Each structure stands twice: as structure tokens, then as C-alpha cells.
């Protein structure tokens, strides 16, 4: 757990039963890049009060860069909470990945370690005897992990995770492009499980595709981030960031936005759907 200087205007939310208070906007480390560019973006975010970062074994140099940025921070400032994850499905595989994660991050323990991208087939493997969940439970008992999380692109798998009572957090995609997880987000919130909202811009180039539509004026990154932040059942939203300018733009929006009403959100979704339809016809 490391420290930094808080920014003015970043509201915090409780990350479910973990009790961690995290800024509404966290740092999604999937595309952080390499070298000085990514490290500077991370350091800038932490310096401006972002106190939650999500990285993973599958993200190239991301863990290494997160660790370097954390080591640049001074002592005595608010905590930066770190989440990482493994794609391994066995106990031994998950524990081996955790060991590598801790080494790259330069930490003795990690706040949240997640079973990453679990689909329905993998769910059976990770929850069986000798599965990855067993390994993370052991790691938690040993003090190497504070909390155990689950990430998935399947709303059904996330529902199983919530109902199992075995996870402290879930990570779910959430944007006007991805609404299938809304029910499980509410379910998790009701059971005091922290909800990490990923891909607020849709992922896989969706926002870039939309911006090419002549009818998409005003449907930029800031509008999509505001949409995600307006869901009070999300504990934290983690846009993927790579450049300092992206960090500053996202945090400027987070510091001054007004939540959308349900009616405004519905109108926003209709605009997105209409613009996608126009773009499909043009192509």
C-alpha cells in the first residue's frame, strides 16, 4: 500500500465489504504502454489522487510500470490500492502468477488479486479442488492477498460468483455498448460486493468507430465516462489510460461532472444506438 497527494474534487466510493474508499475513477492498466510514457501516466494519476489501479499478468509490462510509478511516490500520503489478476486456472498456476506479480510490483502483498476473464467452462475449473480459487484463499491466509476478486465478460459467471459468497469484488464491463451486466451489478451492490466497472468506452475500438459517424457529435470519451460514473452501484470505473493527457482529461471530468438522470441516460443510449446504426449503413 503506497501513498500520494490527494487531488481536489475526486469523490470516493466504498469498494463493498473490502471497506476500501477509492476514487470514482481508477486507472485501467491494460493498455498503459511501455517505458517512460506509461510510467508518467501512472505517476501523474497517482499524484492527482487516483488511488486504485488495476493491472494483471496478461498486460505485458503493466505490473512492472505500476511498481515503478508507486516507488516514486513519497511517504505519508493517501494509500494507492493495487489490484492484479491471473489467467491461470489451477492452484499452483495462480500462486506462481501471484509470486511474479508481487515481484514486478515490488510489493509484499497485493490489495486485490483476481481470477481473470473467467468463462463458464473455466468457472468449473477455478472453483474445483486444486483450482485457482483454492490458491488465492491460501494466499489470503498467508497475508499475500488482502481480498479476492473475479473478472469476467459473462454476466452469468459473475452472477455465480456473487451468489457463491466467495469473492470480495467483481469486475464487469459497463457502458452504453455493454448493458448485459446491469442486473449483476445491482445484485453485487446489494450483497456488499465491490463492483469494478471496466471498459467505460466500450472496448475493442467501439468509441473510435462511433466517433467516425457524422451523427456522433457530443458522444466522446467525456460523455461515456460521465455515463459510467452516473451508475451509483459501481464502486469504481477504470478507463484504460496510456498518456498523461488522457489522465488529466478524465480526472477533470470526474472532478466536476453532474450525474445523469435515468431519463438522460436513456436518451444517451438512444443517441449511441442511432449513431451506430448510421455508421453501419455508411460502411
N, C-alpha and C positions, 0 to 999 in steps of 0.2 A: 504494500500500500504506500504510494508516494504522494507528494504534496505539490501544490501550485497556488497561484494567486487568483482569487475569485474575480469574475467579471461582473459588472453591474448589469442587472436586468435578466439574467438567466434564471428562470424559475426551476424549482426542483420538484421531483415526484418520488414517492416511495416505491422501491422496487419489490413490491409484495412482501412476503414474510421474511425476506432477507433483512429487511429493516434499513437497507442502504438508501440514502437520499441522493438521487442522481439528477443532474441537469437534464431538462427535457430533451435536449439534443446531445447525443453521444457521437462518437467517432466510429464509423464503419470502416474497418481496416482492410477490406477485401482487395481494394484497388489502390492502396496507398503508394504504390510505385517503389522505386529503389533509390538508395543513396540520399544525398542531401535534400533533394526535393521532397521526398516523403517524410523524412525526419523533421524538416522545418514545418511542414503542415501539421504534424502531430504536436510538435512543441508549441506552435502558435495556438492550437486548440486548447491544450492543457493550460497555457498561460492565460487564456481568456476565460477560463472557468469550466471547460468541458471536463467532467470528472468521471466519465465512463467511456471505455474503449473496448471494442470487440474485434478480436483478431483470431487467428487459427493456424493450425499446422498446414493447411492446404493453401495458404495465401502467400507462397513464396517467401520473400524477406520481411513480411509484415511483422511477425513477432520480434525479429531482430531489431527492426526500426523502432517499434514501440518501446522496447527495452532501452535503446539508446536515448530516445526522447525523454523517457522517465528519469534516466540517470542525470540528465541536465537540470532537473528541477531542484529548487532549493528546499531546505528543510523548514518545517513549521507551518506549511500552508495546507489547505484542504486536501483530503485524500483523492487520488485518482484510482478508480476501481477498474480492474482488468478482467475481462472475460476472454477465454480462448476455447478451442474445441478440437476434437479429434474425429476423423472419419473411420477409425478402427472399430471393429465390432466385437472383439474379444477382450477379456480382462487383461491379458498380458500386452496386447497391442495398445490398448488405451493407456495403461500405466507407462509403457515405453514412450508413447507420444507425450504424455504429461511430463515425463522427465526431460524430454527435449524442449518442450515449451518453457519450462522453468529455466532451463539453461539459456535459451535465446532471450527470454525476457529479463534475465538477471534477477529473478525473484526466488525466495524460499518457499512461497506459497502463492497461489492464484485465487482471486476472489470467487470467480465462477469458472468451472470447466464444463463444457457442454458436449453432449453426443451430437455430432453434426450431421445434418441432411439425412435424417432417418426416414426411410420409406416404410411401407407396410411389411415388406419382406425382411428388412433389416430390424424392424421392431422386435420380431420374434428372436432374432439372434442376440441383440444387445440386452434383452431382459431375461434371457435364459441363464441357467447356471453356467459360470465361466464366461459370461458376456461382459461387454464393456461397462454396463451399469454396475456390475459387481466390483469391477476395478475402481471405479470412481467413488463408490461407497467406502472402499478400503482407504483410498487416498484421503477422503474426508476424515475418516477416523484417525489417520496419521497426521492430520494438520497440513497436508499438502494442498488441499482444496477446501474452501470455506462452504461453497454451495455448488449444487449440481444442476445443470440445465439441459434442455432439449431443444434442438432446432430441426425444423422440417418444412418442406414445401407442401406437405399433405395435412390438410385440416383434420382428417380422420386420425392420423398418427398423433397429432398434437392433442386432440380430444382424449385419446387413450392415455397420453402422458399426464394430462391434467387429472383425469379420473383415477389414475393409479396412485396418486399421492406421493410419488417417488421423486418429484422434481421441484426445485425451488423457483425456477424460471422456465419460460418457453420463449422461443424466438420465431416470429411469424411474419410473413410478407404482408404489407398493408399499404395500399394506395388505391386510387380510383380504378386502376387496372386490375387490382388483386383484392377482391372483397370476400372471397370464399372463407377467409379466416375470421370474419366478424363474430360469428357465434362462439367460437372457441376463445376469442379474446375476452368476451363478456364472461364466459364460464370461468376462465382462469382468474380474472379480476375478482369474481365472486368468491373464489376459494383462496384468495390472497396469494396467488402465484404471480410473480413478477412477469410482465409482458414486454419483450423487446421487439419493437417494430422495425423490420428490415425492409429495404428496397422501397422507400417512400416515393422514389421517382419511377417505379415500375420495374426496373432492372432490364437487362438484355437490350439496351438501346431504345426502350419504349419512348422515353421522353424526347430523345433525339428524333425519332420517327415522327412523333406528334408535332414537333416544332417546325417540321417541313411543310405542314399543312397550312394553306392560306387562311383557314378559319380558326387557327390556334392562337391568335393574339391574346396575350394575357395568361396563357397556360404554360408558364415557365416553371423553373425549379422552385422559386419562392412560393408560388401558388400551391404546388404539390406538397411542399414542406408544411405550409400552413394547414392544409387539409389533414395531414397526418397528426400534427400537433393538436388539432381540434378534437381528436378522439381521447377523451379523458381516461379511457380504460387502458391505454398504452402507458407503461411506466417510463419508457424512453424510446426515442426514434433515432435510428443510426444511419443517416445518409452516408454513402460511400464518398470519401473525400481524398484528394491527392495533392491539391495545390493550396497554398496559403490563401489565395483569393477566394477559393470555394469555402474555406473555413470562415473567413470574415463575412462573406455574403450570407451564409447560413445562420451564423450567430447573430448578425444584425437583424435578420428577420425574426429569429426566436426571441430577441430582446424586446420587440415592440408589437408583435402580431396580436390581433384580436381573434379569438376562436370563432370559427364559422358556426352558424346555427344549423340545425338539421335541414332546414329549407335551403340554405345557402350551399350546404354540402350536396344536396340532391341536384340543385341546378348546376353545380360544378361538374358533377358526374355526367350529367346530360350533355354539357358542352364538350367534355372529353370524348364521350361516345360519338357525338355528331362529328367532331373533328377527325376521329379515326375513320369514320365511315367515309368522309370526303376524301381523306388521304388514300383509302383503299380504292375508291373509284378512279382517282387520278393515276394511281400506279397501274 
